[in-house]
């Protein structure tokens, strides 16, 4: 019996250590009601390009759903989008800033950044990025709050951002890179984003509930008067 207890304890310790190791390998941070993490993307709908184009603003669409997506270099120069298929945004020559605007609101969005393959700066190692969600800064380079793992090493760097309870769905993402990167791609979306009614909408709802309550009270009084 004692031997069995020791074996069970050892197994539990092993499982616990594996779980901790798995948790440590998946980086995530919760800021402003949104969760940003690294890792695989899952089965979201991909953002595809309408066709090859080079301009300050280029367009795409959500595959199998059809809503529009725009990519804006925010006055830092031109960006290039590839032809039909998954939207790949290249800087011209590098990508300093990018705003992605979605026609619809989404519960989560994934993206992948790549550093320059031909590094213009031999000291280029990593790039930090500032991220704004729906026009509000989620975190900024050397800012507060900051994102300790928002570094873009050479090669692919996959991220997924998810809207939590009590915040609106994702309609726009704005990035500023320091230093500039080469490419942004694999934008994928999932789920209809949560929405929070505007103050005017809340007021209309309250007035509506009040009117319904008044009608019910009037109907209850009518038989008594009769």
N, C-alpha and C positions, 0 to 999 in steps of 0.2 A: 504493500500500500504506500509506504514511504517512497519507494522507488517510482511508483506511478505519479505521486504528487510532485516529485522532483522533475520528472519528465514533462509533466504538464506545465510546470513553472518555467522550465527552459524553453518550451515551445512558445508560451505566451510572451516571454521576453524577446524571442527571435522575431515573432510577428510584430511586436510593438516597435522594435528597432527598424524593421523594414518599412512599417507605416511612417515612422518619423523620417526615414531617408527619403521616401516618396514625397512627403510633404515638403521637405527642404528643397527638392529639385524643381518644384512648381512654384515659381515666384508670382505673387499677386499683391495688389495694394488696393485699398478701398479709400477713395477720395470723393467728396462731394456727392455721395450716394451712388457713384459708379464704381464698378470693380474692373481694374485693368490687370491682366495677367498674361504671362507668356505660355506658349505651348501649342498643341495642335488645334486646328480650326473646327473640326467636326463637319456636319453636313449642311452648312448654310447655302443660300442661293448666291451664286457668283455675280459680280458686277462685270458686264461685258462692254466692249467699246462699240460705238456706232460705226467706226471706220477710222482709218489712219488720218491723223491731223496734227499739225504743229501750230500752236497759238497760245496766247496768255490764258485762255479758257477753252477747255475741250469737254466733250460730253460722252456719256455712256448710258447704260440702262441695266436694271436688275433682270438677269436671265430668268425666264419662265414666269416672270411676274409683270415686267414691262415698264415699271416706273422709272423716271429719269434720274440720272446722277450726273452732277457737273464737277469738274476738277478745275480749280482756279489757282494760278501761281501767285496771286496777291501782289501783282506789280513787280515781281522780282525777275521777270523775263518770260520767255516762252517755255512751254512744256510740250512734250510729244506723247501721243497715245498711239498704240499699235493698231493694226487693222482689226478685222472681225475676230472675235474670241475674247478671252479674258483681258480686261483692261490693265495695261502696264503703262505707268506714267514715268517717263524719263525726264530728267532735267536737261537744260540746254545752256551750258554744258552740265551743270549740276543743279540739284533740287534744293533750293534754299527755304521755300515755304510752299505749303499746299493746303487749300481748303476744299473739302469734299462735302457737297450738299446733296441730300437725298430728298426726292419728292415726297416720300412717305417716311413715317417714323418707325424706327426699328428698335427691338429690345436688345440686340447685340450686333456689333460690327467687328470683323477681323481685318487685319492688314499686315503687310510684310514689307520691311524696308531693307534695302541693300546699299552697302557702301560702294564707292567707285571701284570698278575693276582695274582701271588705270589711274592710280592715285597721283593727283597733281602735287600733293604735299607728301613728301616721303615720311613725315612724322604723323600722317593721318592714321589714327588707330581706331578711335570710336567717335560716335556723334551722339550728343544729347538732343532731346527734342522737347519743345513746349507743346502742350496739348490743350486746346479749347474745345469744349463740348457744347453745342448749341449756343456758341458765342461767349461762353463763360469759361475763364481759365480754370482748368482742372489741376494742372501743375505746370511749373515753368522751370527752365534751366536755372539752376542755382537759386530757385525761388522757395517760397514757403506757402503751401506744401510743395514738396519735391517728390520725385519718383526715383528711388535709388537704383532700380534696374532698367530704367529707360535709356539704355545704351545700345547703339547700333554698331555691332562689330562687323568686320568684313564677312560677307556672305549673307544668308537669309536670317531675318529676325522677325519671328511671328508674334503678334499680339492680338488679344481679343478684349474688347471693352463691352461691359454689360450694364444696362440700366437697372438699378435696384428699386425697391419699393419706395414710394414717395417722391420719385423724380420722374421727369418726363422722358419719353423715348428719345432716341438719338436721331436728329435730323441734320446735323452738320458736325464735322470734325475738322479742326484747323491745326496744322502742324507748322512749327518753325524749327529748323535744324541748325545745330551748331557743333561742328562745321556742316556744310551742305553735304547731302548724300546723292547717290546716283539715281535711285529708282524706288518707286512705291508701287506695290501690286497686291494681288490676291485680296482685294476688298470683297468681303462676303457679308451677307446680312441674314438675320434670323428673327422671325417673330414680329408681330405688330407691337410697337413700343407702347408702354403705359403712358397715359396722358393725365394731366392735372387740369381741371377746369380753371379758366381765367376768372378773376374777381367778378367781372360782369356776368359770367355764366353762373357763378355761385349765387349772385343777387337774383337772377331770373329764376333759378331753381327754388330759392327761399320764397320769393313772391308766389311762385306756382304752388308750392306746398301750402302756403298760407291761404291761397284762394280755394284749394281743395278742402282744407280744414273748415273754412267758413261755409262752404256749400254743405258739408256734412252736418255742421251744427244747425244750419237753417232747415235741413230736411228733418232733423230730429225734433226741432221745435214745432214744425208744421202740424203733425198729428195731435200734439198737446193742445194747440190753439183750436183745432177743429172740435 
